[in-house]
Amino acid sequence: MPALGSQRRLLGSLNCTPPATLPLTLAPNRTEPQCLEVSIPDGLFLSLGLVSLVENVLVVAAIAKNRNLHSPMYYFICCLAMSDLLVTVSNVLETAVMLLLEAGVLATRAVVVQQLDNVIDVLICSSMVSSLCFLGVIAVDRYISIFYALRYHSVVTLPRAWRIIAAIWVASILTSLLFITYYNHTVVLLCLVGFFIAMLALMAVLYVHMLARACQHARGIAQLQKRQRPIHQGFGLKGAATLTILLGVFFLCWGPFFLHLSLIVLCPQHPTCGCIFKNFNLFLALIICNAIVDPLIYAFRSQELRKTLQEV
């Protein structure tokens, strides 16, 4: 992707050397400090992509098949799966094209490669933005279902959900086009980083508030049953663990990628930042891992969806 590595990846592959085969190497330089460079083998990257592809296709197929899942909440989960699916397909497609170019199997002009690179970059960027948006929308949807349970079905209606979904996809495509066009502008990178921080803050605030309300509800039930301490502590620990996993996975998988963007703005020429830039493929692999984990967190925990998956 432009502005995310030293050069555009597909065009750079026309005259690049084969990647290192060792998974962990030190890249010394006379003028730079030793860099810990984690090289992701192409086979591992493609395997992660295959797992993500299968998982997210199953989620989309299950929701499309079962009419009981045709509700705003599951439509948001379906769109998240589609976004993760596009993240996976676009990254795997780019890697496959790079391998074909390096092997000499795919011989084409640089202009064609340039256009293909632009298309793949738009797919990658739009799918990433939409994935983050739907993670935020799912958090808002769950928040409304807990704090406004009696009004939920009047607030989150199907027409309103469809409008939200359409707006997210349109905004994601327009954002990706702007990013690809003006990738060398600092403002664009800062906007993307700010968007990630905003989504992280939104999810943290909403889920922490939901956990506090759930613990308060459990404490009230415990007081009625005169067993306050065991129930409250057990529920609180379980809820805190779930919240830690949910936010931790989000931060660990997406954080390094947006740290990369931040360092491009803050210290593009600094040797230490240059060491971080060398691990860009690792950051992409972490995003693929997030696409693998998302169905486990948001979809497969539903008993109705699991039953449909067994039928599928």
Buried (B, 14 or more C-beta within 10 A) or exposed (E): BBBBBEEBBBBBBEEEEEBEEEEEBEBEEEEEEEBEBBBBBBEEBBEBBEBBBEBBBBBBBBBBEBEEBEBBBBBBBBBBBBBBBBBBBBBBBBBBBBBBBBEEEBEEEEEEBEEBBBEBBBBBBBBBBBBBBBBBBBBBBBBBBBEEEEEBEEEBEEEEBEEBBEEBBEBBBEBBBBBBEBBEEEEBBEBBBEBBEEBBEBBBEBBEEBBEEBBEEBBEEBEEEEEBEEBBBEBBEEBEEBBEEBBEBBBEBBBBBBBBBBBBBEBEEEEEBBBBBBBBBBBBBBBBBBBBBBBEBBBBEBEEBEEBBEEE
